[in-house]
Amino acid sequence: MKTKETKKIKTDLKNLTQEQLIPFTESLGQPSFRGRQLLAWIYRSGITGFDEMTDLAKDFRALLPDHAYISRFENPVTETSLDGTVKFGFFLKDGKMIESVMIPEEERSTLCVSSQVGCAMGCKFCLTGAMGFFRNLTTAEIVNQVCAVRDYLIAADKPRLTNIVFMGMGEPLANLDNLIDTISILTEQRGLDFSSRRITVSTCGLVPQMIALGEKTNVNLAISLHATDDEIRSRIMPVNDRYPIAELLEGCKRFPHKKRQRIMFEYTMLEGINDSDTQAMQLVGLLRDIPCKINLLSMNEAEGSVYRSPGRPRVLAFQKILRNNGFTAFIRQSRGADISAACGQLAGKNRGEE
């Protein structure tokens, strides 16, 4: 009686860090240095097959297709804003869509990367939260956003990416293991060779994972704060019920700071909710003992939302109070709003669902 052949499961090499590639190659009877060689080839622009990896032994190149493959995102859906911001929609194997946003500026080019399909945090002013949570992205699915945009810029003869921010769809620290592996690949010289100083991870406040991130990486941390008391923060950010403001700020004080490193606090201003002079002074009191910078953002209004953006005079008045009390406080200019690419607007509209 014939037995049914089981289909061999191949490894997507973009899911593996350098430390993980070494035992993978050793399992195929190869010396450890082959893992480091593989990493250098996997992230070289334009490389699509093992036969192009010319310094690998021929027998190893012939063996690899039976055990591994190199994934990539192709044919993204792109929209370009009037301000030059480009939104990329990437279809995943399960038909879901994720979005990334490339923001060109005079001296740098920043990519806003997604870490999940949807988001479970449920922040009331964010469209991504309104779509619900589907799943975590794999390491390869996160890394491939960077690779695809890098190749897009090369093909368009545009300046290269300089900065990566994990501020796209999803809560990065809810996908911590894959996030840390992604950061390893991004910062490895044989990988994508980004400086950790140019990578920022934003969180709504998962305190234990936040501390773990600081212990395992050297990247920058951004905290989505958005309120100065627990009543308001819990109303607009349900995560506050798990990690209230006092616990979150204590975690910030315990965060393993690197030399001259400051935490960035993100504060989205909602008209009549969190934008008063009194709340500005409360913010001064909360953050006084934390080395930090503050980013003020006017809410990007969306159809159906009950929240509104305060006028610019109110934002400027709020900023002035912070600056008068010794804080570095910026007003972040919204980019890509006309293509729903601004903060809080990513929602994977074309997820490929029936």
N, C-alpha and C positions, 0 to 999 in steps of 0.2 A: 504493500500500500504506500502510495506516494505521500510524503509529508509536505505540507504547504510551506514554501520558503518565506521566511520573515524578511521584511524589507529592512535593509541596513539603515540605521539612523545616522545621518551625517552631522558633524559639528559645524556650526557657523563660527568661523574663527574670529569674527568681530565681537563675539560674546566673551572672548578670553583676553585677560590682561597678559602682560609679559610673563608674570609669575605663573599663570595658568597655562600658557602656551608651552612652557618648558616641559612639564610632565606629559602634556599631550604629545609632543614630538617624541619624547622618550618612550611612550607607550607604543609608538610605531617603530621602535628599534633604532631611533636616531639619537645622536649626541645632544646634550642640552643646548648648545649654542645655536642649533637649528631653530629653536623657539624664538630666540632673539632675532635671527635672520628673517623669520616669517613675519614678525611684527613690523619690521622695517618695510617689507614689501606690501603688506596688507593695506597700509595707509598711504602708499605712494599714489598720487593722483594718476588716473588713467590705467592702473593695473586692474585687470578683470579676471585673469586666469593664472593658474599655477605655472603654465608653460612659459610665462613671461618673467618668472623669477630666476634669472639666469645664473645666479651664483649658488643656487641649490643643486645638489647632486641630481643627475638625471633620474636615477631610480627612485629618489624621494619625490621628485616632481610627478613621476608616473603613479606613485602610490597615493598621493594626497587626494585626488578626485574621488577615490573610493571611500574616503573617511571624512572629508571636510568640504566646505564650500565657503565662498566669500559673498555675503549679502550686500546689497546696495539699493538705494532708493533711485528709481528712474521715473522720468516724465512727471515731475511734480506739477500740481496746479499752482500757478503763480498769479498774484495780483500786485500791481505796483501803485503806490500812493502818489498823490501829487507832490509830496515832500520827499520822494525817493525811497521810502520804506517799501520793502518787498515782503509779502506774505507768501509762504510756501505751504501747500497742502500735500501731505504724503499719505498715500494709501498703503495700509498694512495688509499682511497676508489674509487676515480674517475679514477684510473689507472695511474696517474702521479707518477713519482719517484723523491724522494729527496735524497740528499747525506749528510752524516756526516762523519767526519774524526777523528779518535782517534790517538793521537800522544803520544807514551810512551817515557818517559825520565827517567834519573837515579833517580831523587827525586820527580817527579810528573808525572801525566798522564792527558793530556789535550784533551777535546772533542771540536771540531769545529762544531757548530750547524747551521743548515739552518733555515731561518725565512720565506722564500717565495718559491714558485715554480717558478724558473726563477728569473729575475730581470729586472726592468724597467729603471735602471740608465744608461745603455748603455756604460759603460766604455770600451774604445776601445781595451784594452789589456787583457780583462777578458772574458773567454769563457761563464761564466754564463750570462753575459750581452748580448752576441751574440745570446743566445737561446731565448731571449724575456721574457716577463712576462706573467704568467698564472693566479696566484692568491696568496693571503696571506695564510699562514698556520694558522690553529686554534691554540689556546693555547695548546690543547691536542696533536696536531701533533708536536709541538715544544718540549713539555715536554716528549713525548714518545720516542724521539730520545735519550734523556738522560737515561730514564728508560731502554730502550733496550740495550744500550751499557753497562750500569751498570750491567745488568743481564748477558750479554755476558762475562764480566770480572769475575763475580762471578763463572759462570759455567766453565770458563777456569782456575780458581784459579790464577788469575793475580791481581796485585795491583789495588786498587779502583781508580776511577776518583777523581782528586783533583781540576781541573780547568775547567771552561767552557768559551769558547770564541764564541761570535756571529759573526763569520767571514765566515760562509758557504754561501750557495746560498741565494741571496736576500739582500735587504737593510733593516736591522732590524728596523730602525726608521720609515720606511714607513709602518710598521705593529706595531705601537707604543702601542696600547691598549693591544693587545695580548702579546706583548713583556713584558710589565710591569706586566701583570698577571702571565706570565711564571716566571719572576724573583721573584715574591711573593712566588710562589710554590717552586722554587728552594731554596730560603733562609729561608723558614719557617721551624722551627725545626721539626714540625710534618710532613712536606713535605719531600723534598730531602736534607735539612739541609746542604746546601753549604754556606760558608762564602761569603758575598758580595765582600770581598777583592779578591776573587778568581774567579770573574766573570767579563768579559770584553765585552763591546758592541762596535763594530766597525761601523762607519758611513762614507759615502762619503761626508757628510756635509749638512744634513737637519737641519738648525740652530734652528728653533723654537722647533722642536721635541727633539733636543739635549738638550736644556735648560730644557724642560719638564722632560726628563729622569733624569737629575741631581737633579731636585726638588723632584722627586717621588721615587728615588732609591739611593743606596750608591755604585753602581757598578762602575768599572773603564771605562774610555772612551778612545777609539782609533779613530783617525781621519785619513782617507785615503787622504793624501794631494797630493803627487806625482808630484808636480810642484811648481815653485816659482813665476810664473807670470800668469796672466789671459789668455793670448793668448794661451800658451801651455796647461794650465789646461783645458780650454774650449774645446780645440781640442781633448784631450784624455779623458775628463770627462765632458759630457754635463751638469751635475748638476751645474757646475761652472757658467753657464749662469744665473741660478736662485740665487745662493749664491756665489758670487765671493770671492776671497781669503780674501780681507779686511773684508768683512762681516762675513765670517767664523771664522777668527781669533778674531774678536771682540766678537763673540759668545763664543769662547774658553775662553776669558778673563772673560766673565760673567758667565761661567759655575760654578755651586755651588760646589766648591772644598771642599773636606773633608780634615781633617788634614793630612799633608804630602802626599796628593794625587797629582799625576802628570798625565797630559794627555800624551798618547802615540801617536806620529805622525808616520804614516806608509808612507814610501817613496819608491815606486817601481822604480828602476832605469832602464831606457830605453836608449840603446846606441845612442848617438848623439842627444838625445831629452832633457834630464834633468839631465845629469850626469857630467857636466863640473865643474871645480874649481870655476868659476864665480857663477854658480848656488848654489854651496855649501855655498859660502859667502852670497848670497841672502837669503838662508834658515836661516843662522845665524841671519841676520837682522830681518827676519820675526818673528822668534820665541823667540827673546831675552827676551821679557817681559812676557813670558808664562811659568809657571812651567811645564816642560815636559821632556820626553825621546823621542829618535828618533830610529825607526827601519828601517834599510836599507835592501831592498830586491832586489836581482837580478831578473829581470823578468823571469818567467817560460815560456819558449818559447813554442808555440803551432803551429801545422800545419796550414798554411794559414795566420798566423799573419805577418804583415809588420814590427813588432817591434822585436828588438833583445836585448839580455842581454849583458851588458858591461862585459869585462873581470874582473877577481878578482882584479888585480892591480888598476883599475879605481875605484872600489868600496872601496878599502882600502884607496886610496888617498882622496876620498870624505869623508870617515869616519874620517880621520886624521884631516882634516880642521875643522870639527864639534867639535872634541875632543879638538883641540888646542884652540878653542873658548869657552871652558867650558861646552859643552853639553855632556850628557850621550848618546852615539850613539852606537847601537848594529848592527851587521850584522846578520840578521836572516837566519839560514841555511834552505834551502828548504828541506822539508820532503815529501815523498810519490810521487815524480814526476814520478816514473816508473809505477804507477798505476793511473795517472792523479788525484792525491789527493792533490797536492800542491796548494798554493794560486793562485786563478784565473783560476784553471783548472776544478772546479766542474761544470758539465753541465748536470747531470741526463741523461746520454747517453741511459739508458734502461728505458725510461719513460713509457713503456707499451703502447705506441701509435701505431695505425695501420700504 
